[in-house]
Amino acid sequence: MPPRNSKSDLLPGTLDMLVLQTLSVGDLHGYAIAQHIERISRDVLRVEQGSLYPALERLQRAGWATSKWGRSPTGRRARYYTITASGRRQLGQEISEFDKMSLAIDRVLGRDGGA
């Protein structure tokens, strides 16, 4: 069995939700989004560029995020992403679905306090 990395890859289907949640805090460029998720998760979750930028494009195509060019704190040109009103609604739906899935998993693992 290969050794596990110290940081975990994201569960399938959670990246869009985590990016939308991060953008609900404020407009950020891609690198800052990845850093925010790592920092808030206390370095447990990592978002690779190869996953993040396709996700950001997907969110824009769906109308859940928009972007515009600006300057990063280091003075470099960067694309800043913003959550839209429909993105906020989508985030609520994704959180609800995640909560249902998490509860179901807890039940299967015998962690729901019942059964």
Buried (B, 14 or more C-beta within 10 A) or exposed (E): EEEEEEEEEBEEEBBBBBBBBBBEEEBBBBBBBBBBBBEBBEEEBBBEEEBBBEBBEBBBEEEBBBBEEEEBEEEEEBBBBBBBEEBEEBBEEBEEEBEEEEEEEEEEEEEEEEE
